[in-house]
Amino acid sequence: MKIIWIKKLNFKFLIGLSLFCIAAGVVNNLRAPEGKTVEWIGGQEVLEKPE
């Protein structure tokens, strides 16, 4: 079975679209109010285990 459809994909366009989406997410996070921003590095705080 030949995969002909992969030749029709424009990889430059897909990479550009991915970079645009990442940039739009960063800009959106910077514009959001303080309570609704996302912490990009570090993730959620680890909670202590209950005894």
C-alpha positions in Angstrom: 0.0 0.0 0.0 1.5 3.3 -1.1 1.2 6.4 1.0 0.7 9.0 -1.6 -1.1 11.6 0.6 2.1 12.3 2.6 3.6 13.8 -0.5 0.8 16.3 -0.6 1.4 17.6 2.9 3.1 20.9 3.1 5.4 20.4 6.1 6.6 24.1 6.1 3.0 25.1 6.5 2.4 22.6 9.3 5.6 23.7 11.2 4.6 27.4 10.7 1.1 26.7 12.0 2.5 24.9 15.0 4.9 27.8 15.9 2.0 30.3 15.4 -0.2 28.3 17.9 2.6 28.2 20.5 3.2 31.9 20.1 -0.5 32.7 20.4 -0.7 30.6 23.6 2.2 32.5 25.1 0.7 35.9 24.2 -2.7 34.8 25.5 -1.2 33.8 28.8 0.6 37.1 29.2 -2.6 39.0 28.5 -4.7 37.0 31.0 -5.6 38.3 34.4 -3.2 37.3 37.3 -5.6 34.6 38.7 -6.1 32.9 35.3 -2.5 32.6 34.1 -0.7 29.3 33.6 2.6 28.4 35.2 4.7 27.2 32.2 7.7 25.8 34.0 7.4 23.8 37.2 3.8 22.6 36.9 1.5 22.2 39.9 2.7 22.3 43.5 3.0 18.9 45.1 0.7 18.6 48.1 1.6 16.9 51.3 0.2 13.5 51.9 -2.4 13.4 54.7 -1.4 11.3 57.7 
